[in-house]
Amino acid sequence: MDRIVHPGIEKFKQRVYNIEVSSITVGQWNRLLSSRREDSIKKSLQDYLEIREESIDELLD
């Protein structure tokens, strides 16, 4: 969508990017997840969505 220049699409993108999901806008999630900064992504997933990484051994016990 970023390669298409059209006023309606731009309006739609702005509206979607400004929607808040778990205290962060879709635009912020997009930037974070596309940054490939694993530490920041893990921290945000834990802080905002309560998702954490655990070892398989702990999960199976």
PQR file of N, CA, C, O and H, with PARSE charges and radii, in Angstrom:
ATOM      1  N   MET A   1       0.820  -1.200   0.000 -0.4000 1.5000
ATOM      2  CA  MET A   1       0.000   0.000   0.000 -0.0000 2.0000
ATOM      3  C   MET A   1       0.861   1.260   0.000  0.5500 1.7000
ATOM      4  O   MET A   1       0.410   2.313  -0.450 -0.5500 1.4000
ATOM      5  N   ASP A   2       2.081   1.167   0.493 -0.4000 1.5000
ATOM      6  CA  ASP A   2       2.915   2.359   0.564 -0.0000 2.0000
ATOM      7  C   ASP A   2       3.370   2.848  -0.810  0.5500 1.7000
ATOM      8  O   ASP A   2       3.794   3.996  -0.946 -0.5500 1.4000
ATOM      9  H   ASP A   2       2.447   0.311   0.859  0.4000 1.0000
ATOM     10  N   ARG A   3       3.290   2.005  -1.810 -0.4000 1.5000
ATOM     11  CA  ARG A   3       3.730   2.402  -3.156 -0.0000 2.0000
ATOM     12  C   ARG A   3       2.612   3.028  -3.975  0.5500 1.7000
ATOM     13  O   ARG A   3       2.863   3.605  -5.033 -0.5500 1.4000
ATOM     14  H   ARG A   3       2.946   1.073  -1.700  0.4000 1.0000
ATOM     15  N   ILE A   4       1.378   2.917  -3.489 -0.4000 1.5000
ATOM     16  CA  ILE A   4       0.236   3.454  -4.214 -0.0000 2.0000
ATOM     17  C   ILE A   4      -0.098   4.830  -3.642  0.5500 1.7000
ATOM     18  O   ILE A   4      -0.288   4.989  -2.436 -0.5500 1.4000
ATOM     19  H   ILE A   4       1.175   2.448  -2.629  0.4000 1.0000
ATOM     20  N   VAL A   5      -0.164   5.796  -4.510 -0.4000 1.5000
ATOM     21  CA  VAL A   5      -0.506   7.158  -4.074 -0.0000 2.0000
ATOM     22  C   VAL A   5      -1.944   7.434  -4.483  0.5500 1.7000
ATOM     23  O   VAL A   5      -2.260   7.600  -5.661 -0.5500 1.4000
ATOM     24  H   VAL A   5      -0.010   5.667  -5.490  0.4000 1.0000
ATOM     25  N   HIS A   6      -2.800   7.478  -3.475 -0.4000 1.5000
ATOM     26  CA  HIS A   6      -4.213   7.742  -3.711 -0.0000 2.0000
ATOM     27  C   HIS A   6      -4.779   8.323  -2.421  0.5500 1.7000
ATOM     28  O   HIS A   6      -4.581   7.748  -1.351 -0.5500 1.4000
ATOM     29  H   HIS A   6      -2.543   7.344  -2.518  0.4000 1.0000
ATOM     30  N   PRO A   7      -5.482   9.455  -2.503 -0.5600 1.5000
ATOM     31  CA  PRO A   7      -5.977  10.101  -1.282  0.2800 2.0000
ATOM     32  C   PRO A   7      -6.834   9.186  -0.403  0.5500 1.7000
ATOM     33  O   PRO A   7      -6.712   9.231   0.821 -0.5500 1.4000
ATOM     34  N   GLY A   8      -7.686   8.368  -0.993 -0.4000 1.5000
ATOM     35  CA  GLY A   8      -8.543   7.470  -0.216 -0.0000 2.0000
ATOM     36  C   GLY A   8      -7.735   6.409   0.520  0.5500 1.7000
ATOM     37  O   GLY A   8      -8.029   6.081   1.669 -0.5500 1.4000
ATOM     38  H   GLY A   8      -7.785   8.331  -1.987  0.4000 1.0000
ATOM     39  N   ILE A   9      -6.721   5.876  -0.146 -0.4000 1.5000
ATOM     40  CA  ILE A   9      -5.876   4.857   0.486 -0.0000 2.0000
ATOM     41  C   ILE A   9      -5.058   5.489   1.607  0.5500 1.7000
ATOM     42  O   ILE A   9      -4.900   4.891   2.672 -0.5500 1.4000
ATOM     43  H   ILE A   9      -6.483   6.142  -1.080  0.4000 1.0000
ATOM     44  N   GLU A  10      -4.545   6.676   1.381 -0.4000 1.5000
ATOM     45  CA  GLU A  10      -3.770   7.374   2.419 -0.0000 2.0000
ATOM     46  C   GLU A  10      -4.641   7.638   3.651  0.5500 1.7000
ATOM     47  O   GLU A  10      -4.188   7.472   4.784 -0.5500 1.4000
ATOM     48  H   GLU A  10      -4.673   7.162   0.517  0.4000 1.0000
ATOM     49  N   LYS A  11      -5.872   8.043   3.427 -0.4000 1.5000
ATOM     50  CA  LYS A  11      -6.809   8.284   4.529 -0.0000 2.0000
ATOM     51  C   LYS A  11      -7.073   6.994   5.306  0.5500 1.7000
ATOM     52  O   LYS A  11      -7.091   6.986   6.537 -0.5500 1.4000
ATOM     53  H   LYS A  11      -6.240   8.178   2.507  0.4000 1.0000
ATOM     54  N   PHE A  12      -7.279   5.898   4.557 -0.4000 1.5000
ATOM     55  CA  PHE A  12      -7.510   4.592   5.167 -0.0000 2.0000
ATOM     56  C   PHE A  12      -6.305   4.165   6.002  0.5500 1.7000
ATOM     57  O   PHE A  12      -6.462   3.720   7.139 -0.5500 1.4000
ATOM     58  H   PHE A  12      -7.265   5.904   3.557  0.4000 1.0000
ATOM     59  N   LYS A  13      -5.098   4.300   5.437 -0.4000 1.5000
ATOM     60  CA  LYS A  13      -3.883   3.925   6.168 -0.0000 2.0000
ATOM     61  C   LYS A  13      -3.755   4.713   7.463  0.5500 1.7000
ATOM     62  O   LYS A  13      -3.448   4.141   8.509 -0.5500 1.4000
ATOM     63  H   LYS A  13      -4.971   4.662   4.514  0.4000 1.0000
ATOM     64  N   GLN A  14      -3.985   6.005   7.403 -0.4000 1.5000
ATOM     65  CA  GLN A  14      -3.882   6.834   8.612 -0.0000 2.0000
ATOM     66  C   GLN A  14      -4.893   6.406   9.661  0.5500 1.7000
ATOM     67  O   GLN A  14      -4.580   6.343  10.850 -0.5500 1.4000
ATOM     68  H   GLN A  14      -4.234   6.469   6.553  0.4000 1.0000
ATOM     69  N   ARG A  15      -6.102   6.112   9.214 -0.4000 1.5000
ATOM     70  CA  ARG A  15      -7.139   5.673  10.150 -0.0000 2.0000
ATOM     71  C   ARG A  15      -6.748   4.348  10.816  0.5500 1.7000
ATOM     72  O   ARG A  15      -6.887   4.201  12.030 -0.5500 1.4000
ATOM     73  H   ARG A  15      -6.356   6.162   8.248  0.4000 1.0000
ATOM     74  N   VAL A  16      -6.263   3.394  10.032 -0.4000 1.5000
ATOM     75  CA  VAL A  16      -5.866   2.093  10.573 -0.0000 2.0000
ATOM     76  C   VAL A  16      -4.633   2.235  11.457  0.5500 1.7000
ATOM     77  O   VAL A  16      -4.602   1.681  12.556 -0.5500 1.4000
ATOM     78  H   VAL A  16      -6.150   3.513   9.046  0.4000 1.0000
ATOM     79  N   TYR A  17      -3.616   2.967  11.003 -0.4000 1.5000
ATOM     80  CA  TYR A  17      -2.387   3.128  11.787 -0.0000 2.0000
ATOM     81  C   TYR A  17      -2.634   3.824  13.121  0.5500 1.7000
ATOM     82  O   TYR A  17      -1.836   3.673  14.047 -0.5500 1.4000
ATOM     83  H   TYR A  17      -3.641   3.417  10.111  0.4000 1.0000
ATOM     84  N   ASN A  18      -3.708   4.573  13.237 -0.4000 1.5000
ATOM     85  CA  ASN A  18      -4.003   5.285  14.487 -0.0000 2.0000
ATOM     86  C   ASN A  18      -4.872   4.482  15.456  0.5500 1.7000
ATOM     87  O   ASN A  18      -5.115   4.936  16.574 -0.5500 1.4000
ATOM     88  H   ASN A  18      -4.356   4.695  12.485  0.4000 1.0000
ATOM     89  N   ILE A  19      -5.339   3.310  15.057 -0.4000 1.5000
ATOM     90  CA  ILE A  19      -6.133   2.461  15.954 -0.0000 2.0000
ATOM     91  C   ILE A  19      -5.225   1.919  17.055  0.5500 1.7000
ATOM     92  O   ILE A  19      -4.128   1.434  16.781 -0.5500 1.4000
ATOM     93  H   ILE A  19      -5.141   2.942  14.149  0.4000 1.0000
ATOM     94  N   GLU A  20      -5.686   2.004  18.294 -0.4000 1.5000
ATOM     95  CA  GLU A  20      -4.905   1.486  19.415 -0.0000 2.0000
ATOM     96  C   GLU A  20      -5.226   0.023  19.681  0.5500 1.7000
ATOM     97  O   GLU A  20      -6.388  -0.381  19.733 -0.5500 1.4000
ATOM     98  H   GLU A  20      -6.578   2.398  18.516  0.4000 1.0000
ATOM     99  N   VAL A  21      -4.177  -0.751  19.846 -0.4000 1.5000
ATOM    100  CA  VAL A  21      -4.284  -2.160  20.218 -0.0000 2.0000
ATOM    101  C   VAL A  21      -3.361  -2.371  21.403  0.5500 1.7000
ATOM    102  O   VAL A  21      -2.141  -2.279  21.270 -0.5500 1.4000
ATOM    103  H   VAL A  21      -3.234  -0.423  19.804  0.4000 1.0000
ATOM    104  N   SER A  22      -3.933  -2.650  22.554 -0.4000 1.5000
ATOM    105  CA  SER A  22      -3.156  -2.861  23.779 -0.0000 2.0000
ATOM    106  C   SER A  22      -2.236  -1.683  24.078  0.5500 1.7000
ATOM    107  O   SER A  22      -1.047  -1.860  24.344 -0.5500 1.4000
ATOM    108  H   SER A  22      -4.925  -2.725  22.662  0.4000 1.0000
ATOM    109  N   SER A  23      -2.793  -0.496  24.031 -0.4000 1.5000
ATOM    110  CA  SER A  23      -2.117   0.754  24.413 -0.0000 2.0000
ATOM    111  C   SER A  23      -1.074   1.248  23.416  0.5500 1.7000
ATOM    112  O   SER A  23      -0.369   2.216  23.700 -0.5500 1.4000
ATOM    113  H   SER A  23      -3.759  -0.352  23.815  0.4000 1.0000
ATOM    114  N   ILE A  24      -0.961   0.609  22.263 -0.4000 1.5000
ATOM    115  CA  ILE A  24      -0.020   1.052  21.235 -0.0000 2.0000
ATOM    116  C   ILE A  24      -0.784   1.114  19.914  0.5500 1.7000
ATOM    117  O   ILE A  24      -1.633   0.263  19.647 -0.5500 1.4000
ATOM    118  H   ILE A  24      -1.533  -0.177  22.033  0.4000 1.0000
ATOM    119  N   THR A  25      -0.489   2.105  19.098 -0.4000 1.5000
ATOM    120  CA  THR A  25      -1.184   2.207  17.814 -0.0000 2.0000
ATOM    121  C   THR A  25      -0.682   1.130  16.850  0.5500 1.7000
ATOM    122  O   THR A  25       0.421   0.605  17.000 -0.5500 1.4000
ATOM    123  H   THR A  25       0.200   2.796  19.315  0.4000 1.0000
ATOM    124  N   VAL A  26      -1.513   0.817  15.863 -0.4000 1.5000
ATOM    125  CA  VAL A  26      -1.136  -0.153  14.841 -0.0000 2.0000
ATOM    126  C   VAL A  26       0.143   0.310  14.137  0.5500 1.7000
ATOM    127  O   VAL A  26       0.999  -0.511  13.805 -0.5500 1.4000
ATOM    128  H   VAL A  26      -2.409   1.244  15.741  0.4000 1.0000
ATOM    129  N   GLY A  27       0.273   1.603  13.910 -0.4000 1.5000
ATOM    130  CA  GLY A  27       1.490   2.134  13.292 -0.0000 2.0000
ATOM    131  C   GLY A  27       2.724   1.865  14.139  0.5500 1.7000
ATOM    132  O   GLY A  27       3.778   1.520  13.604 -0.5500 1.4000
ATOM    133  H   GLY A  27      -0.422   2.269  14.180  0.4000 1.0000
ATOM    134  N   GLN A  28       2.605   2.019  15.457 -0.4000 1.5000
ATOM    135  CA  GLN A  28       3.731   1.737  16.346 -0.0000 2.0000
ATOM    136  C   GLN A  28       4.057   0.245  16.350  0.5500 1.7000
ATOM    137  O   GLN A  28       5.229  -0.131  16.327 -0.5500 1.4000
ATOM    138  H   GLN A  28       1.749   2.299  15.891  0.4000 1.0000
ATOM    139  N   TRP A  29       3.019  -0.616  16.380 -0.4000 1.5000
ATOM    140  CA  TRP A  29       3.256  -2.059  16.299 -0.0000 2.0000
ATOM    141  C   TRP A  29       3.956  -2.390  14.986  0.5500 1.7000
ATOM    142  O   TRP A  29       4.899  -3.181  14.964 -0.5500 1.4000
ATOM    143  H   TRP A  29       2.067  -0.310  16.399  0.4000 1.0000
ATOM    144  N   ASN A  30       3.503  -1.794  13.905 -0.4000 1.5000
ATOM    145  CA  ASN A  30       4.098  -2.036  12.594 -0.0000 2.0000
ATOM    146  C   ASN A  30       5.587  -1.688  12.598  0.5500 1.7000
ATOM    147  O   ASN A  30       6.413  -2.484  12.152 -0.5500 1.4000
ATOM    148  H   ASN A  30       2.737  -1.151  13.923  0.4000 1.0000
ATOM    149  N   ARG A  31       5.927  -0.503  13.098 -0.4000 1.5000
ATOM    150  CA  ARG A  31       7.336  -0.095  13.151 -0.0000 2.0000
ATOM    151  C   ARG A  31       8.154  -1.025  14.041  0.5500 1.7000
ATOM    152  O   ARG A  31       9.268  -1.414  13.687 -0.5500 1.4000
ATOM    153  H   ARG A  31       5.256   0.144  13.460  0.4000 1.0000
ATOM    154  N   LEU A  32       7.595  -1.379  15.198 -0.4000 1.5000
ATOM    155  CA  LEU A  32       8.298  -2.250  16.135 -0.0000 2.0000
ATOM    156  C   LEU A  32       8.557  -3.628  15.514  0.5500 1.7000
ATOM    157  O   LEU A  32       9.688  -4.113  15.528 -0.5500 1.4000
ATOM    158  H   LEU A  32       6.691  -1.063  15.486  0.4000 1.0000
ATOM    159  N   LEU A  33       7.513  -4.254  14.972 -0.4000 1.5000
ATOM    160  CA  LEU A  33       7.654  -5.606  14.442 -0.0000 2.0000
ATOM    161  C   LEU A  33       8.504  -5.669  13.182  0.5500 1.7000
ATOM    162  O   LEU A  33       9.136  -6.691  12.912 -0.5500 1.4000
ATOM    163  H   LEU A  33       6.594  -3.860  14.961  0.4000 1.0000
ATOM    164  N   SER A  34       8.527  -4.603  12.420 -0.4000 1.5000
ATOM    165  CA  SER A  34       9.359  -4.599  11.212 -0.0000 2.0000
ATOM    166  C   SER A  34      10.797  -4.162  11.508  0.5500 1.7000
ATOM    167  O   SER A  34      11.653  -4.208  10.624 -0.5500 1.4000
ATOM    168  H   SER A  34       8.014  -3.773  12.640  0.4000 1.0000
ATOM    169  N   SER A  35      11.065  -3.739  12.745 -0.4000 1.5000
ATOM    170  CA  SER A  35      12.412  -3.283  13.103 -0.0000 2.0000
ATOM    171  C   SER A  35      13.397  -4.437  13.249  0.5500 1.7000
ATOM    172  O   SER A  35      14.605  -4.247  13.109 -0.5500 1.4000
ATOM    173  H   SER A  35      10.370  -3.702  13.463  0.4000 1.0000
ATOM    174  N   ARG A  36      12.884  -5.632  13.529 -0.4000 1.5000
ATOM    175  CA  ARG A  36      13.700  -6.827  13.743 -0.0000 2.0000
ATOM    176  C   ARG A  36      14.599  -6.714  14.976  0.5500 1.7000
ATOM    177  O   ARG A  36      15.571  -7.458  15.106 -0.5500 1.4000
ATOM    178  H   ARG A  36      11.902  -5.787  13.642  0.4000 1.0000
ATOM    179  N   ARG A  37      14.280  -5.792  15.875 -0.4000 1.5000
ATOM    180  CA  ARG A  37      15.021  -5.667  17.135 -0.0000 2.0000
ATOM    181  C   ARG A  37      14.381  -6.623  18.130  0.5500 1.7000
ATOM    182  O   ARG A  37      13.416  -6.274  18.810 -0.5500 1.4000
ATOM    183  H   ARG A  37      13.490  -5.188  15.769  0.4000 1.0000
ATOM    184  N   GLU A  38      14.925  -7.825  18.208 -0.4000 1.5000
ATOM    185  CA  GLU A  38      14.308  -8.894  18.991 -0.0000 2.0000
ATOM    186  C   GLU A  38      14.090  -8.523  20.449  0.5500 1.7000
ATOM    187  O   GLU A  38      13.041  -8.834  21.014 -0.5500 1.4000
ATOM    188  H   GLU A  38      15.709  -8.108  17.655  0.4000 1.0000
ATOM    189  N   ASP A  39      15.057  -7.866  21.063 -0.4000 1.5000
ATOM    190  CA  ASP A  39      14.908  -7.505  22.479 -0.0000 2.0000
ATOM    191  C   ASP A  39      13.730  -6.561  22.691  0.5500 1.7000
ATOM    192  O   ASP A  39      12.950  -6.742  23.626 -0.5500 1.4000
ATOM    193  H   ASP A  39      15.909  -7.614  20.604  0.4000 1.0000
ATOM    194  N   SER A  40      13.599  -5.565  21.839 -0.4000 1.5000
ATOM    195  CA  SER A  40      12.486  -4.609  21.953 -0.0000 2.0000
ATOM    196  C   SER A  40      11.148  -5.290  21.689  0.5500 1.7000
ATOM    197  O   SER A  40      10.156  -5.016  22.365 -0.5500 1.4000
ATOM    198  H   SER A  40      14.233  -5.418  21.080  0.4000 1.0000
ATOM    199  N   ILE A  41      11.130  -6.178  20.699 -0.4000 1.5000
ATOM    200  CA  ILE A  41       9.895  -6.889  20.371 -0.0000 2.0000
ATOM    201  C   ILE A  41       9.480  -7.777  21.535  0.5500 1.7000
ATOM    202  O   ILE A  41       8.317  -7.759  21.940 -0.5500 1.4000
ATOM    203  H   ILE A  41      11.935  -6.400  20.150  0.4000 1.0000
ATOM    204  N   LYS A  42      10.415  -8.554  22.079 -0.4000 1.5000
ATOM    205  CA  LYS A  42      10.101  -9.429  23.209 -0.0000 2.0000
ATOM    206  C   LYS A  42       9.584  -8.627  24.394  0.5500 1.7000
ATOM    207  O   LYS A  42       8.603  -9.011  25.032 -0.5500 1.4000
ATOM    208  H   LYS A  42      11.359  -8.569  21.750  0.4000 1.0000
ATOM    209  N   LYS A  43      10.252  -7.501  24.689 -0.4000 1.5000
ATOM    210  CA  LYS A  43       9.836  -6.677  25.825 -0.0000 2.0000
ATOM    211  C   LYS A  43       8.432  -6.124  25.611  0.5500 1.7000
ATOM    212  O   LYS A  43       7.618  -6.147  26.534 -0.5500 1.4000
ATOM    213  H   LYS A  43      11.049  -7.189  24.171  0.4000 1.0000
ATOM    214  N   SER A  44       8.138  -5.635  24.431 -0.4000 1.5000
ATOM    215  CA  SER A  44       6.815  -5.075  24.151 -0.0000 2.0000
ATOM    216  C   SER A  44       5.731  -6.146  24.187  0.5500 1.7000
ATOM    217  O   SER A  44       4.640  -5.903  24.704 -0.5500 1.4000
ATOM    218  H   SER A  44       8.800  -5.617  23.682  0.4000 1.0000
ATOM    219  N   LEU A  45       6.019  -7.329  23.643 -0.4000 1.5000
ATOM    220  CA  LEU A  45       5.040  -8.407  23.688 -0.0000 2.0000
ATOM    221  C   LEU A  45       4.742  -8.799  25.132  0.5500 1.7000
ATOM    222  O   LEU A  45       3.602  -9.102  25.483 -0.5500 1.4000
ATOM    223  H   LEU A  45       6.905  -7.526  23.223  0.4000 1.0000
ATOM    224  N   GLN A  46       5.780  -8.790  25.959 -0.4000 1.5000
ATOM    225  CA  GLN A  46       5.577  -9.127  27.369 -0.0000 2.0000
ATOM    226  C   GLN A  46       4.840  -8.002  28.097  0.5500 1.7000
ATOM    227  O   GLN A  46       3.891  -8.261  28.836 -0.5500 1.4000
ATOM    228  H   GLN A  46       6.706  -8.544  25.674  0.4000 1.0000
ATOM    229  N   ASP A  47       5.268  -6.767  27.895 -0.4000 1.5000
ATOM    230  CA  ASP A  47       4.674  -5.632  28.610 -0.0000 2.0000
ATOM    231  C   ASP A  47       3.227  -5.362  28.218  0.5500 1.7000
ATOM    232  O   ASP A  47       2.380  -5.119  29.078 -0.5500 1.4000
ATOM    233  H   ASP A  47       6.039  -6.557  27.294  0.4000 1.0000
ATOM    234  N   TYR A  48       2.945  -5.406  26.910 -0.4000 1.5000
ATOM    235  CA  TYR A  48       1.631  -4.986  26.432 -0.0000 2.0000
ATOM    236  C   TYR A  48       0.642  -6.125  26.207  0.5500 1.7000
ATOM    237  O   TYR A  48      -0.568  -5.927  26.315 -0.5500 1.4000
ATOM    238  H   TYR A  48       3.633  -5.604  26.211  0.4000 1.0000
ATOM    239  N   LEU A  49       1.148  -7.312  25.894 -0.4000 1.5000
ATOM    240  CA  LEU A  49       0.254  -8.423  25.587 -0.0000 2.0000
ATOM    241  C   LEU A  49       0.405  -9.593  26.552  0.5500 1.7000
ATOM    242  O   LEU A  49      -0.286 -10.603  26.425 -0.5500 1.4000
ATOM    243  H   LEU A  49       2.131  -7.472  25.806  0.4000 1.0000
ATOM    244  N   GLU A  50       1.302  -9.456  27.506 -0.4000 1.5000
ATOM    245  CA  GLU A  50       1.571 -10.503  28.502 -0.0000 2.0000
ATOM    246  C   GLU A  50       1.957 -11.824  27.840  0.5500 1.7000
ATOM    247  O   GLU A  50       1.594 -12.901  28.314 -0.5500 1.4000
ATOM    248  H   GLU A  50       1.864  -8.635  27.610  0.4000 1.0000
ATOM    249  N   ILE A  51       2.703 -11.724  26.732 -0.4000 1.5000
ATOM    250  CA  ILE A  51       3.228 -12.905  26.044 -0.0000 2.0000
ATOM    251  C   ILE A  51       4.689 -13.031  26.440  0.5500 1.7000
ATOM    252  O   ILE A  51       5.451 -12.068  26.354 -0.5500 1.4000
ATOM    253  H   ILE A  51       2.998 -10.849  26.347  0.4000 1.0000
ATOM    254  N   ARG A  52       5.071 -14.222  26.873 -0.4000 1.5000
ATOM    255  CA  ARG A  52       6.468 -14.404  27.259 -0.0000 2.0000
ATOM    256  C   ARG A  52       6.984 -15.722  26.693  0.5500 1.7000
ATOM    257  O   ARG A  52       6.220 -16.622  26.343 -0.5500 1.4000
ATOM    258  H   ARG A  52       4.452 -15.004  26.943  0.4000 1.0000
ATOM    259  N   GLU A  53       8.277 -15.796  26.619 -0.4000 1.5000
ATOM    260  CA  GLU A  53       8.931 -16.989  26.108 -0.0000 2.0000
ATOM    261  C   GLU A  53       9.304 -17.884  27.283  0.5500 1.7000
ATOM    262  O   GLU A  53       9.853 -17.427  28.285 -0.5500 1.4000
ATOM    263  H   GLU A  53       8.897 -15.065  26.904  0.4000 1.0000
ATOM    264  N   GLU A  54       8.994 -19.163  27.136 -0.4000 1.5000
ATOM    265  CA  GLU A  54       9.350 -20.117  28.179 -0.0000 2.0000
ATOM    266  C   GLU A  54       9.995 -21.329  27.531  0.5500 1.7000
ATOM    267  O   GLU A  54       9.812 -21.591  26.342 -0.5500 1.4000
ATOM    268  H   GLU A  54       8.548 -19.534  26.322  0.4000 1.0000
ATOM    269  N   SER A  55      10.741 -22.050  28.323 -0.4000 1.5000
ATOM    270  CA  SER A  55      11.369 -23.257  27.774 -0.0000 2.0000
ATOM    271  C   SER A  55      10.311 -24.354  27.643  0.5500 1.7000
ATOM    272  O   SER A  55       9.332 -24.394  28.389 -0.5500 1.4000
ATOM    273  H   SER A  55      10.889 -21.837  29.288  0.4000 1.0000
ATOM    274  N   ILE A  56      10.533 -25.223  26.694 -0.4000 1.5000
ATOM    275  CA  ILE A  56       9.587 -26.318  26.466 -0.0000 2.0000
ATOM    276  C   ILE A  56       9.510 -27.238  27.688  0.5500 1.7000
ATOM    277  O   ILE A  56       8.453 -27.793  27.986 -0.5500 1.4000
ATOM    278  H   ILE A  56      11.328 -25.190  26.088  0.4000 1.0000
ATOM    279  N   ASP A  57      10.620 -27.393  28.384 -0.4000 1.5000
ATOM    280  CA  ASP A  57      10.636 -28.235  29.578 -0.0000 2.0000
ATOM    281  C   ASP A  57       9.705 -27.699  30.668  0.5500 1.7000
ATOM    282  O   ASP A  57       9.002 -28.468  31.325 -0.5500 1.4000
ATOM    283  H   ASP A  57      11.478 -26.941  28.142  0.4000 1.0000
ATOM    284  N   GLU A  58       9.706 -26.389  30.854 -0.4000 1.5000
ATOM    285  CA  GLU A  58       8.818 -25.791  31.858 -0.0000 2.0000
ATOM    286  C   GLU A  58       7.355 -25.948  31.465  0.5500 1.7000
ATOM    287  O   GLU A  58       6.502 -26.160  32.327 -0.5500 1.4000
ATOM    288  H   GLU A  58      10.277 -25.765  30.321  0.4000 1.0000
ATOM    289  N   LEU A  59       7.064 -25.847  30.197 -0.4000 1.5000
ATOM    290  CA  LEU A  59       5.686 -25.959  29.732 -0.0000 2.0000
ATOM    291  C   LEU A  59       5.156 -27.385  29.853  0.5500 1.7000
ATOM    292  O   LEU A  59       3.964 -27.589  30.083 -0.5500 1.4000
ATOM    293  H   LEU A  59       7.757 -25.675  29.497  0.4000 1.0000
ATOM    294  N   LEU A  60       6.026 -28.354  29.701 -0.4000 1.5000
ATOM    295  CA  LEU A  60       5.594 -29.746  29.749 -0.0000 2.0000
ATOM    296  C   LEU A  60       5.494 -30.295  31.154  0.5500 1.7000
ATOM    297  O   LEU A  60       4.871 -31.337  31.357 -0.5500 1.4000
ATOM    298  H   LEU A  60       6.995 -28.187  29.514  0.4000 1.0000
ATOM    299  N   ASP A  61       6.085 -29.631  32.132 -0.4000 1.5000
ATOM    300  CA  ASP A  61       6.014 -30.095  33.528 -0.0000 2.0000
ATOM    301  C   ASP A  61       4.664 -29.865  34.149  0.5500 1.7000
ATOM    302  O   ASP A  61       4.454 -30.202  35.314 -0.5500 1.4000
ATOM    303  H   ASP A  61       6.592 -28.785  31.967  0.4000 1.0000
TER
END
